[in-house]
Each structure stands twice: as structure tokens, then as C-alpha cells.
Amino acid sequence: MTDEQKQKIKEFVVNLVKEYHGKKRFKPQDLEKEVEQNFQNENITRKDAKAAIKELTDKGELIYGYAGGSFLTLPEDQTQ
């Protein structure tokens, strides 16, 4: 996976979480499936998606929440 592909995955994941913020809670596995389906023509695997999601959480662009199960969400300062 190239840096360009990784950046596209990260943008896709963040935009997806932003779009559904307050409406749907994404588990990490759900986001991996979405990435795999969306980028299937570019040979992006779930492993690639997992690596990109890990980078997003390590940098604090996405954080884990818990309400009956773990999910990924935006930090409070990015929800506006």
C-alpha cells in the first residue's frame, strides 16, 4: 500500500464517521469492511484498512467510545 492510498483510506474513514456522527456508531470492523468494499478495485485489504484506522486513533483523529460496545467516533473538538 502506498502513502497515497493510505491517505485516501484515512480521508474516507474520517469522512464516513463525520457523515454518520450522531446517527450511527461504527465498530472498527465495520469501517474495515466499508474500506474493503469501497476500494476493492485498488486491491486494498482489510489489513490495510486496519493499519490506517490504527494511525487515525494513534494521532487522536478518531477516538474510541463505549456504549454497550466499543465504537470509533470523533473527538469532541471535531464534532462541530
N, C-alpha and C positions, 0 to 999 in steps of 0.2 A: 504494500500500500504506500502510495506516495504522500508527501506532505500536503499536496493539493487535494487529494482525495480525503485525507483525514480532516482537513479544514472544512470541506463540503459536508462531511458527516456531522461534524460538530455544529455547524450552522443549521443543518437540517434538524438535529435533535433539539437545540435550543429554541428554534422557531416553532417546532411542534409542541414543546412544553408550554411556550408562551401562548400559542393559539388556544390551547385547551385549559389554560390556567383557571382554576376555579370550577371547571366543568368535568374534568376527567383527571384521574391520577394515574400516571404511568409507572409501572414497575420497570426496573432495568431490563428485564427480559422482554417486556412489551416493546420498549424502544429498540432493542436489538432486532426484533422481528420486523419492525417498521423500516429500519435502516436496510435490512437484508432485502426486503421486498422492493423498496424504492430504488436501490442501487444494484439490483440483480444483473443489469446489463453491463455493469462495470466490474464484475467479479469481486464485489465487496462481501465479505463473510461476516458471520456473527462475531467472530473473534476480533475482526477489525472494528466492528461497532462497539464491542465491549471495551477495547483499548481507548477509543475516542471518548466514550462515556466516562471512563476512569479518569482521563485527563481533565474533563469538564468538572468532575467532582473534586479532584485534587486542587484545581485552581479556584474552586468556590463559585464557578459559574452556575452549577446546579448543586443542590444540597438534598440530603435525604430527609424525608419526613416520615412520620409514623401515625397511622390512624387505622388500626386493625390490620396493618401490614405495611411494609416499607414501600415507599414510592419516591420518585425524584420530583423536585419542584424547584422553583426559582427562589433565590434568596429574597428576603423582604425588600431590600433596596432596589431590586429589579422588577418588582411586580407592578409598578406604576407605568 
